[in-house]
Amino acid sequence: MSRPGASEAVAEPVIYVDADACPVKEEAVRVAMRHRLVITFVANQGSRPTRDPMIRYVYVPQGPDAADDWIVEQAVANDIVVTADIPLASRALEVGAHVLGPTGRRFTRDSIGMALAMRDLKQHLRETGESRGLNPEFSPRDRSQFLAVLDETVNRAKRTATQVAK
């Protein structure tokens, strides 16, 4: 499948998953398969590959931000990026991607500034010992919310691709 250049029409969206610690890989595959979209998992470590050409695995070298850099280099406007990494979310928004977290949280250009500020504040509180930095447990409700938001996001991205192609 060829990807459009900056001056070409918008193609079917691709789903990119920041996969190393992603708790919703199976759910993302279900949505991608239902909509017949390519899904690409990007990670520093291996996982079980598949023969399905619609499911791709990309392994990047160990190191800070290697997966993030690869995703941002590949993603184009109207693609979908799934990540809990707020700096990656910000970078993906800059290229025009739809971005959501594994709990179904949508990141937008309007919300990313506050998300980055809260991330920095929480990091500061952990570094000063005022917070232990424990994240809430991932719940079945989070999984359900993710499925609903990803499905809605895919539908929006497909409509955009169709409208631009006309």
PEUR-V562609 format. One record per backbone hydrogen bond with DSSP energy under -1.0 kcal/mol. NH is the residue of the N-H (numbers start at 1). CO is the residue of the C=O. Records with the same first field share a line. If there is no record, write none. Layout:
NH->CO, CO
This chain:
8->5
15->38
16->80
17->40
18->82
19->17, 42
22->19
28->24
29->25
30->26
31->27
32->28
33->29
34->30
35->31
37->32
39->54
40->15
41->56
42->17
43->58
55->52
56->39
58->41
60->43
66->63
69->65
70->66
71->67
72->68
73->69
74->70
75->71
78->96
79->76
80->14
81->98
82->16
83->100
89->85
90->86
91->87
92->88
93->89
94->90
96->93
97->92
98->79
100->81
101->105
104->101
107->99
112->108
115->111
116->112
117->113
118->114
119->115
120->116
121->117
122->118
123->119
124->120
125->121
126->122
127->123
128->124
130->125
131->125
143->139
144->140
145->141
146->142
147->143
148->144
149->145
150->146
151->147
152->148
153->149
154->150
155->151
156->152
157->153
158->154
159->155
160->156
161->157
162->158
163->159
164->160
165->161
